[in-house]
Amino acid sequence: MRAKRRIFAGSVCEQEVYTVPERVKDAGRYEPRPRFSSKEEYEEFKRQIARRNFARKVNATFSPQSLYITLTLDRENEAHTYEEADAIINPFWRRLRRLNPDMQAVLSKGFGKRTSRIHFHMIVNGITEEQIREKWNAGKVARIEHLREHNYYNGVDHGQDYTGLANYLFDHWEPEQGARHYKGTRNLCEPEVEEATEVKRTYSESKPPKPPKGYKLVSAKITPYGYMIFKYVKGEEDETAPPRSGRKRVLKC
């Protein structure tokens, strides 16, 4: 059986179309799904799921009012390992939390390709630019700006879709950092996930599902396993559109 569900995260809606395994008659078990050809392929599959979930959290939590920040270390505080970097960034994180315990933030770290020095990226709500500059005392605030209202991917305006930025932060991870790809506050928002329904028609890249009211289709992808994901973004003119209807599970911030 084929099923579909919509996932709303900020100004982004993703519609997934996928196969639900059916029970084998008189056997009480499900038909096996295609197996992965290697452990590496399976690990990459799990990584892509975690990457997509992180992007949805970012889109659900942050907006053009949020700040995107890049922090670098000076020579006196230069870190050569991620353990040394944590000893610098964790106290800074706690200083920000003392300023606003309700702040929402994600942080990633990595070595710069050109400088080969550790640096940090953050997206934050509830903290001002002045507070960032005041509390960062281990180097330079190399970049601090509001998130864009318009993000372009392959020449297409995705509006307030921050998937590209989220992927950039997520991909800073290296095995030496441990299991966690990023540091985040516990009050990050989760996407709104509608209940899955049975598919009544055949979809393809040229025949996508109808977009939600006030949204436009910006991309469509289909995997070799038949998994489809269609992305829609909200337009500026739809700020006053009526609330969505439908069965969904709403996860609060």
C-alpha positions in Angstrom: 0.0 0.0 0.0 1.1 3.5 -0.7 0.7 6.2 1.9 1.3 10.0 2.1 1.7 12.5 4.9 2.4 16.2 5.2 5.0 17.8 7.5 4.9 21.5 8.3 8.0 23.2 9.6 7.9 27.0 9.7 7.2 28.2 6.1 8.0 24.8 4.6 5.7 21.9 3.9 7.1 18.5 2.8 4.8 15.8 1.5 6.1 12.3 1.7 4.8 9.4 -0.4 6.0 6.0 0.6 5.2 2.3 0.6 3.7 0.7 3.7 4.6 -3.1 3.9 1.6 -5.3 3.6 1.0 -8.5 5.6 1.6 -11.7 3.7 -1.7 -13.6 3.6 -2.0 -16.4 6.2 1.5 -15.7 7.5 0.9 -12.8 10.0 4.1 -11.1 8.9 5.2 -8.2 6.6 6.8 -8.5 3.3 10.5 -7.8 3.6 11.8 -4.4 2.4 14.8 -4.1 0.1 18.0 -4.5 2.1 21.0 -2.2 2.0 23.9 -3.5 0.1 26.4 -2.6 2.9 26.8 -1.3 6.4 28.1 2.0 5.0 25.0 2.4 2.9 22.8 1.8 6.0 24.8 4.3 8.0 24.4 6.9 5.3 20.7 6.3 5.2 20.4 7.0 9.0 22.6 10.1 8.6 20.3 11.5 5.9 17.3 10.9 8.2 19.0 12.8 11.1 20.1 15.5 8.7 16.5 16.0 7.4 15.1 16.0 11.0 17.6 18.7 12.0 16.6 20.8 9.0 12.9 20.5 10.0 13.7 21.7 13.5 15.6 24.6 12.2 12.8 25.6 9.9 10.2 25.2 12.7 12.2 27.3 15.2 13.9 30.1 13.4 12.8 33.0 11.2 14.2 36.3 9.8 14.1 37.6 13.4 16.8 35.0 14.3 20.5 35.7 14.3 23.1 33.7 12.4 26.5 34.0 14.0 30.1 32.9 13.2 32.6 32.9 16.0 36.4 32.5 15.6 39.2 32.0 18.1 42.2 34.3 18.5 45.8 33.1 18.9 45.6 33.3 22.7 42.6 30.9 22.7 43.3 28.8 19.7 42.0 25.2 20.1 43.7 22.3 18.4 41.2 19.6 19.4 37.4 19.5 19.8 37.8 18.9 23.6 39.7 22.2 23.8 37.1 23.9 21.7 34.3 22.6 24.0 36.2 24.1 27.0 35.8 27.5 25.4 32.4 27.4 23.8 30.5 25.7 26.6 31.1 28.5 29.2 30.0 31.0 26.5 26.8 29.0 25.9 26.1 29.0 29.7 26.7 32.8 29.8 24.0 33.3 27.1 21.6 30.9 28.9 22.0 33.1 32.1 21.0 36.1 30.1 17.9 34.4 28.7 17.0 30.9 30.0 14.4 30.7 27.3 16.7 31.3 24.4 16.5 28.9 21.4 19.8 28.0 19.8 21.8 25.5 17.7 25.5 25.4 17.5 28.0 23.5 15.3 31.8 23.5 15.2 34.5 22.5 12.7 37.8 23.2 11.1 37.9 25.9 8.5 38.8 24.7 5.0 41.1 27.7 4.4 42.4 28.4 7.9 42.4 24.8 9.3 41.3 26.4 12.6 38.3 25.5 14.7 35.4 28.0 14.5 31.7 27.9 15.5 28.4 28.7 13.9 25.2 29.5 15.8 21.5 30.3 15.1 19.8 31.9 18.0 16.5 33.4 19.2 16.2 35.6 22.3 19.7 37.0 22.4 20.7 40.3 20.9 23.7 41.2 18.7 25.1 43.4 21.5 24.9 40.5 24.0 26.8 38.2 21.7 29.6 40.7 21.2 29.7 41.4 24.9 29.9 37.7 26.0 32.3 36.4 23.3 35.8 37.0 24.7 37.8 34.3 23.0 38.2 35.8 19.6 36.3 37.6 16.9 32.6 37.7 16.0 33.3 37.2 12.3 29.7 37.3 11.2 26.3 38.2 12.8 23.2 38.9 10.8 19.5 38.1 10.6 18.4 35.1 8.6 17.3 35.9 5.1 13.7 36.3 4.1 14.4 34.9 0.7 16.7 31.8 0.2 17.4 30.7 -3.4 18.2 27.1 -4.3 19.1 26.3 -7.9 17.7 29.7 -8.8 14.3 29.1 -7.2 13.1 31.3 -4.4 12.4 29.1 -1.4 11.4 32.0 0.9 12.1 31.3 4.6 13.4 27.8 3.9 16.6 27.4 5.9 17.4 23.8 4.9 20.6 24.8 3.1 21.9 26.5 6.2 20.8 23.7 8.5 22.6 21.2 6.2 25.8 23.3 6.3 25.8 23.3 10.1 25.0 19.6 10.3 27.7 18.6 7.9 30.4 20.4 10.0 30.4 17.2 12.1 33.5 14.9 12.1 33.8 11.6 13.9 36.3 13.2 16.4 33.4 15.2 17.7 31.6 12.2 19.1 28.0 11.1 18.3 26.4 14.6 18.4 26.2 16.5 15.2 25.2 19.8 16.9 24.5 21.3 20.2 20.9 22.6 20.8 18.7 23.9 23.5 15.9 21.6 24.6 13.1 24.1 23.6 13.6 23.9 19.8 10.4 23.6 18.0 9.3 20.4 16.3 7.4 20.1 13.0 3.7 19.5 12.8 3.2 16.0 11.4 -0.2 15.1 9.9 -1.5 11.5 10.1 -0.7 9.4 7.1 -3.5 8.6 4.6 -3.7 6.1 1.8 -2.7 7.3 -1.7 -5.5 7.3 -4.2 -3.6 8.2 -7.3 -0.2 7.9 -8.9 2.4 10.7 -8.3 5.5 11.6 -10.1 7.9 14.6 -10.4 5.6 15.9 -13.2 2.4 15.0 -11.3 3.0 16.0 -7.7 0.3 16.2 -4.9 -1.7 19.3 -4.8 0.0 22.0 -2.6 -1.6 23.2 0.6 -3.4 26.5 0.3 -0.9 29.4 0.2 2.0 27.2 -0.7 3.9 26.6 -4.0 5.9 23.6 -5.1 9.7 24.2 -5.2 11.2 20.7 -5.5 10.5 17.0 -6.0 12.7 14.0 -5.3 12.3 10.3 -5.8 14.6 7.6 -4.5 15.4 4.2 -6.1 13.2 2.7 -3.4 10.2 4.6 -4.4 10.2 7.1 -1.6 9.0 10.5 -2.8 9.3 13.9 -1.1 7.7 17.0 -2.5 8.6 20.4 -1.0 6.3 23.4 -0.8 7.0 26.9 0.6 4.7 29.6 1.8 4.4 32.8 -0.2 4.5 36.3 1.3 1.0 37.0 0.2 -0.3 34.2 2.3 0.6 35.6 5.8 -3.2 36.0 6.6 -4.3 32.7 5.0 -6.8 30.7 7.2 -5.5 28.0 9.4 -4.8 24.6 7.9 -7.4 21.9 8.5 -6.7 18.2 8.6 -5.7 15.5 11.0 -2.3 16.2 12.5 -0.1 15.7 15.5 1.2 19.1 16.8 4.4 19.0 18.7 4.8 22.2 20.8 8.1 24.1 21.2 
